[in-house]
Amino acid sequence: MADVWYVGVDQVPESLAVLLNGHDRARRRRIVREADRSRFLAAWVLARIVLGERLDRDPAALEFDRTCRHCGDRSHGKPVVGTAGAGLDFSVSHTGGLAVVAVSDRPVGVDVEDTTAGAQPPAAALTERERETCPGYAGFARLWTRKEAVLKAAGKGLAVHPGRIELRGTTLLALPEELGRPEDYALFDLPLPAPYVGALAVLGPGPSPSVRNGADRVGDAARVRPV
Ligand SMILES: CC(C)(COP(=O)(O)OP(=O)(O)OC[C@H]1O[C@@H](n2cnc3c(N)ncnc32)[C@H](O)[C@@H]1OP(=O)(O)O)[C@@H](O)C(=O)NCCC(=O)NCCS
């Protein structure tokens, strides 16, 4: 079972930066654009709140390991909760004005895109068959989130080229061997506020995820920890 939480970036006050630890703050300081710094704050405040609730821990005390499963570098891999989070996986995604966090007792990956972004799709991200069946940026964004969710569930990220995954809707038709077998994954589109689309991938069978707005949780945390 997976829980997905989302929050508007502008609903997370700066005062909640007190929840971040020294490592988070140092990462945030290195982010050049202010909009990206705000997205980072929203995503990691939400992640700490929902993980703290699930683990019955102080959100500010959680530690994360970011060792890359591809090259072993300790700074840029899929984050996992330290010893307090044994048996729990989570995934973070942020774009435009939205931050999303998925939590599950199975390996999980979430990805969101803004359908109004209209960026040029990365070369060869879609197979020829997929390009024919999903015209326009919104169609591309939908497919892209499904592929990236799978890559994030596997902990690989874009170290594996998304063009090596083939989909029909949320059904995986082909998967590179290093990601396992298509039938190992459950893939869901997420009901998110427009103009955002998102997808969730979970390793193993399971019911549809619950998808909730985390604004109340964030509001509660801001009241408990005033500046
Ligand atoms: C991580 C990645 C998938 C992000 O995609 P994106 O659409 O730009 O951003 P999203 O907002 O959806 O996701 C970002 C979050 O994914 C998480 N993440 C990072 N690496 C990840 C991985 N390998 N697997 C799953 N999640 C990962 C992080 O929590 C990150 O948030 P943060 O930077 O605030 O900590 C992509 O940038 C990537 O794969 N980068 C690494 C590429 C790589 O591994 N190269 C080879 C290294 S040896």
The ligand as an SDF file (V2000), in Angstrom:
LIG
                    3D

 48 50  0  0  0  0  0  0  0  0999 V2000
   16.7440   12.1140   -9.9110 C   0  0  0  0  0  0  0  0  0  0  0  0
   16.1200   12.3990  -11.2450 C   0  0  0  0  0  0  0  0  0  0  0  0
   15.2900   11.2050  -11.6460 C   0  0  0  0  0  0  0  0  0  0  0  0
   15.3020   13.6620  -11.0080 C   0  0  0  0  0  0  0  0  0  0  0  0
   14.3410   13.9000  -11.9450 O   0  0  0  0  0  0  0  0  0  0  0  0
   13.6150   15.3050  -12.0760 P   0  0  0  0  0  0  0  0  0  0  0  0
   12.4000   15.0700  -12.8800 O   0  0  0  0  0  0  0  0  0  0  0  0
   14.5680   16.3190  -12.5300 O   0  0  0  0  0  0  0  0  0  0  0  0
   13.2310   15.7440  -10.5920 O   0  0  0  0  0  0  0  0  0  0  0  0
   12.1170   15.2540   -9.5990 P   0  0  0  0  0  0  0  0  0  0  0  0
   11.6770   16.4780   -8.8790 O   0  0  0  0  0  0  0  0  0  0  0  0
   11.0480   14.4290  -10.2340 O   0  0  0  0  0  0  0  0  0  0  0  0
   12.8930   14.2880   -8.5860 O   0  0  0  0  0  0  0  0  0  0  0  0
   13.9250   14.7770   -7.8240 C   0  0  0  0  0  0  0  0  0  0  0  0
   14.1070   13.8880   -6.6120 C   0  0  0  0  0  0  0  0  0  0  0  0
   14.3960   12.5540   -7.0010 O   0  0  0  0  0  0  0  0  0  0  0  0
   15.1300   11.9530   -5.9300 C   0  0  0  0  0  0  0  0  0  0  0  0
   16.1970   11.1600   -6.5320 N   0  0  0  0  0  0  0  0  0  0  0  0
   17.4740   11.4980   -6.7950 C   0  0  0  0  0  0  0  0  0  0  0  0
   18.1190   10.4570   -7.3770 N   0  0  0  0  0  0  0  0  0  0  0  0
   17.2250    9.4530   -7.4690 C   0  0  0  0  0  0  0  0  0  0  0  0
   17.3020    8.1170   -7.9590 C   0  0  0  0  0  0  0  0  0  0  0  0
   18.4110    7.6150   -8.4860 N   0  0  0  0  0  0  0  0  0  0  0  0
   16.1890    7.3470   -7.9000 N   0  0  0  0  0  0  0  0  0  0  0  0
   15.0520    7.8310   -7.3620 C   0  0  0  0  0  0  0  0  0  0  0  0
   14.9230    9.1060   -6.8810 N   0  0  0  0  0  0  0  0  0  0  0  0
   16.0130    9.8890   -6.9350 C   0  0  0  0  0  0  0  0  0  0  0  0
   15.6100   13.0540   -5.0250 C   0  0  0  0  0  0  0  0  0  0  0  0
   14.8210   13.0010   -3.8690 O   0  0  0  0  0  0  0  0  0  0  0  0
   15.2860   14.3030   -5.7910 C   0  0  0  0  0  0  0  0  0  0  0  0
   14.8590   15.3750   -4.9920 O   0  0  0  0  0  0  0  0  0  0  0  0
   15.9130   16.3690   -4.2930 P   0  0  0  0  0  0  0  0  0  0  0  0
   16.9040   16.7620   -5.3400 O   0  0  0  0  0  0  0  0  0  0  0  0
   15.0770   17.4860   -3.8090 O   0  0  0  0  0  0  0  0  0  0  0  0
   16.5300   15.5750   -3.2170 O   0  0  0  0  0  0  0  0  0  0  0  0
   17.1510   12.6450  -12.3330 C   0  0  0  0  0  0  0  0  0  0  0  0
   17.6550   13.9470  -12.2260 O   0  0  0  0  0  0  0  0  0  0  0  0
   18.3000   11.6730  -12.2210 C   0  0  0  0  0  0  0  0  0  0  0  0
   18.1120   10.4980  -12.4500 O   0  0  0  0  0  0  0  0  0  0  0  0
   19.4850   12.1410  -11.8690 N   0  0  0  0  0  0  0  0  0  0  0  0
   20.5960   11.2620  -11.6380 C   0  0  0  0  0  0  0  0  0  0  0  0
   21.1630   10.7450  -12.9350 C   0  0  0  0  0  0  0  0  0  0  0  0
   22.1560    9.6920  -12.6100 C   0  0  0  0  0  0  0  0  0  0  0  0
   21.9250    8.8430  -11.7870 O   0  0  0  0  0  0  0  0  0  0  0  0
   23.2620    9.7600  -13.3070 N   0  0  0  0  0  0  0  0  0  0  0  0
   24.2940    8.8140  -13.1280 C   0  0  0  0  0  0  0  0  0  0  0  0
   25.0030    9.0310  -11.8220 C   0  0  0  0  0  0  0  0  0  0  0  0
   26.2860    7.8770  -11.6140 S   0  0  0  0  0  0  0  0  0  0  0  0
  1  2  1  0
  2  3  1  0
  2  4  1  0
  2 36  1  0
  4  5  1  0
  5  6  1  0
  6  7  2  0
  6  8  1  0
  6  9  1  0
  9 10  1  0
 10 11  2  0
 10 12  1  0
 10 13  1  0
 13 14  1  0
 14 15  1  0
 15 16  1  0
 15 30  1  0
 16 17  1  0
 17 18  1  0
 17 28  1  0
 18 19  1  0
 18 27  1  0
 19 20  2  0
 20 21  1  0
 21 22  1  0
 21 27  2  0
 22 23  1  0
 22 24  2  0
 24 25  1  0
 25 26  2  0
 26 27  1  0
 28 29  1  0
 28 30  1  0
 30 31  1  0
 31 32  1  0
 32 33  2  0
 32 34  1  0
 32 35  1  0
 36 37  1  0
 36 38  1  0
 38 39  2  0
 38 40  1  0
 40 41  1  0
 41 42  1  0
 42 43  1  0
 43 44  2  0
 43 45  1  0
 45 46  1  0
 46 47  1  0
 47 48  1  0
M  END
$$$$
